[in-house]
Amino acid sequence: MVVNDRDFVGALEKGLLVIESFDQTHAKQTLSDVARRTGMTRAAARRYLLTLARLGYAESNGKLFWLVPRVLRLGYALLATTPLPKLAQPILDRIGERTHEIATIAIREGDGAIFLAHSSSRRMISASTAVGMRIPLYCSAAGKAILAAQPDADIKQFLRHHEFPQLTPQTKTTFDDLWRELMKVRADGFAVSDEEIELGLRSIAVAVPDSRGQVTLAIAVSLHAARMTVEQLIQNVLPELRAGRQDLVSML
């Protein structure tokens, strides 16, 4: 839908930009941090942050600001009205039962991906796999699976115009390393994140195309690295992911 300038609310746009500036690697930020990441002045960033704090979406200790759980209400509105999590849930539960691990589905959102649902399980893996959690594309299995399915020109533009923090000693951060990794993912038909996003966390994922052949979704399984090697992930978990993908594609 096209919105003309007269109906566009710039203040709302900037408030959302401030919220979006917080992520896994920027959980707590100063005024200067937020101003730099949003392109605002310090004065403007201060007004928006103080407004979010007054409304109960953020807190501060006088120097640092951080988001609080009330922000989850914004994401819940999407989860409650989107059929995808409901469609995927039985598939994720089946994968979880057969692998005895956590299966998740993630959707691309800008330079990251957001977990929409996960299999029912009593096993706690990591906060990084929680529903609503935003993960980076470049070092997560789901993110790499989605990114590798994009046209070459889009991948190169992404790699040239984003920063890639080294989250662990295993994280690839250079253009050449990431390009080679994504081309390998494309050739293999699956992606692995081997302690690249969090030490002790290992994941495998496959991309899920929609009816037009476009890819914004991925199904993944995450587990403690001590439970399976990468080779065991490929042997034991990948077939279940591929079967789940086939079922989900038939519904989309």
CORLIN-V971668 format. One record per residue. N is the residue number from 1. RES is the residue in three letters. PSI is psi in degrees with one decimal (NA if undefined). Layout:
N:RES:PSI  N:RES:PSI
This chain:
1:MET:134.0  2:VAL:128.2  3:VAL:124.2  4:ASN:164.0  5:ASP:-32.4  6:ARG:-31.2  7:ASP:-3.3  8:PHE:129.0  9:VAL:99.9  10:GLY:-35.1  11:ALA:-38.3  12:LEU:-41.6  13:GLU:-45.6  14:LYS:-36.8  15:GLY:-41.2  16:LEU:-35.3  17:LEU:-39.1  18:VAL:-45.5  19:ILE:-45.0  20:GLU:-16.4  21:SER:-16.4  22:PHE:130.9  23:ASP:-167.2  24:GLN:-36.4  25:THR:-4.3  26:HIS:55.6  27:ALA:-34.1  28:LYS:132.4  29:GLN:152.8  30:THR:172.0  31:LEU:-43.3  32:SER:-39.0  33:ASP:-49.8  34:VAL:-41.3  35:ALA:-43.0  36:ARG:-42.4  37:ARG:-20.5  38:THR:-13.4  39:GLY:15.0  40:MET:167.2  41:THR:161.3  42:ARG:-37.6  43:ALA:-43.3  44:ALA:-44.6  45:ALA:-39.3  46:ARG:-44.0  47:ARG:-43.4  48:TYR:-40.0  49:LEU:-42.4  50:LEU:-34.5  51:THR:-44.3  52:LEU:-38.4  53:ALA:-41.8  54:ARG:-33.1  55:LEU:-5.0  56:GLY:14.4  57:TYR:-9.6  58:ALA:161.3  59:GLU:165.4  60:SER:150.5  61:ASN:14.2  62:GLY:-22.2  63:LYS:-46.9  64:LEU:150.1  65:PHE:149.0  66:TRP:155.6  67:LEU:155.3  68:VAL:168.2  69:PRO:-21.4  70:ARG:-28.3  71:VAL:-26.9  72:LEU:-21.3  73:ARG:-33.0  74:LEU:-42.3  75:GLY:-32.4  76:TYR:-32.0  77:ALA:-38.9  78:LEU:-48.1  79:LEU:-34.0  80:ALA:-21.2  81:THR:-1.2  82:THR:127.8  83:PRO:-18.4  84:LEU:-49.5  85:PRO:-37.2  86:LYS:-38.8  87:LEU:-40.0  88:ALA:-23.2  89:GLN:-48.5  90:PRO:-34.8  91:ILE:-44.6  92:LEU:-40.5  93:ASP:-38.5  94:ARG:-43.8  95:ILE:-42.3  96:GLY:-41.5  97:GLU:-40.0  98:ARG:-28.2  99:THR:-16.2  100:HIS:30.0  101:GLU:-178.8  102:ILE:121.3  103:ALA:139.0  104:THR:159.9  105:ILE:136.2  106:ALA:148.8  107:ILE:141.0  108:ARG:141.0  109:GLU:98.7  110:GLY:-127.2  111:ASP:16.1  112:GLY:-171.2  113:ALA:151.6  114:ILE:132.8  115:PHE:124.9  116:LEU:-29.8  117:ALA:158.1  118:HIS:162.1  119:SER:153.8  120:SER:123.9  121:SER:150.0  122:ARG:-8.2  123:ARG:125.0  124:MET:123.2  125:ILE:-63.2  126:SER:151.3  127:ALA:-19.5  128:SER:-10.7  129:THR:10.3  130:ALA:147.4  131:VAL:133.4  132:GLY:-11.8  133:MET:136.2  134:ARG:127.4  135:ILE:152.1  136:PRO:148.9  137:LEU:-36.5  138:TYR:-17.7  139:CYS:-0.3  140:SER:151.8  141:ALA:-47.2  142:ALA:-43.0  143:GLY:-43.6  144:LYS:-36.4  145:ALA:-42.3  146:ILE:-46.9  147:LEU:-40.6  148:ALA:-21.1  149:ALA:-3.0  150:GLN:160.8  151:PRO:152.0  152:ASP:-44.3  153:ALA:-38.6  154:ASP:-38.8  155:ILE:-46.5  156:LYS:-39.7  157:GLN:-41.5  158:PHE:-46.8  159:LEU:-28.1  160:ARG:-19.9  161:HIS:15.7  162:HIS:154.9  163:GLU:148.9  164:PHE:86.1  165:PRO:144.1  166:GLN:98.8  167:LEU:-31.7  168:THR:169.9  169:PRO:-16.5  170:GLN:-7.8  171:THR:128.8  172:LYS:135.0  173:THR:-10.6  174:THR:157.8  175:PHE:-49.7  176:ASP:-44.5  177:ASP:-42.7  178:LEU:-38.6  179:TRP:-46.3  180:ARG:-41.2  181:GLU:-44.8  182:LEU:-35.4  183:MET:-34.0  184:LYS:-42.6  185:VAL:-44.4  186:ARG:-43.8  187:ALA:-39.9  188:ASP:-30.9  189:GLY:12.0  190:PHE:163.4  191:ALA:146.0  192:VAL:137.7  193:SER:107.6  194:ASP:83.7  195:GLU:32.1  196:GLU:-27.4  197:ILE:-27.7  198:GLU:132.1  199:LEU:133.5  200:GLY:-3.4  201:LEU:125.0  202:ARG:136.3  203:SER:156.1  204:ILE:143.4  205:ALA:155.6  206:VAL:145.3  207:ALA:151.0  208:VAL:107.3  209:PRO:150.5  210:ASP:-170.8  211:SER:-18.6  212:ARG:2.0  213:GLY:3.5  214:GLN:150.2  215:VAL:116.7  216:THR:-2.1  217:LEU:156.3  218:ALA:146.1  219:ILE:135.8  220:ALA:158.3  221:VAL:131.7  222:SER:146.1  223:LEU:167.1  224:HIS:135.7  225:ALA:-29.7  226:ALA:-16.1  227:ARG:-34.7  228:MET:145.7  229:THR:170.2  230:VAL:-41.7  231:GLU:-39.8  232:GLN:-35.2  233:LEU:-47.3  234:ILE:-40.9  235:GLN:-42.9  236:ASN:-31.8  237:VAL:-37.7  238:LEU:-43.9  239:PRO:-35.4  240:GLU:-37.8  241:LEU:-42.7  242:ARG:-38.7  243:ALA:-41.0  244:GLY:-39.3  245:ARG:-44.9  246:GLN:-41.4  247:ASP:-41.4  248:LEU:-39.2  249:VAL:-38.0  250:SER:-18.1  251:MET:-20.4  252:LEU:NA
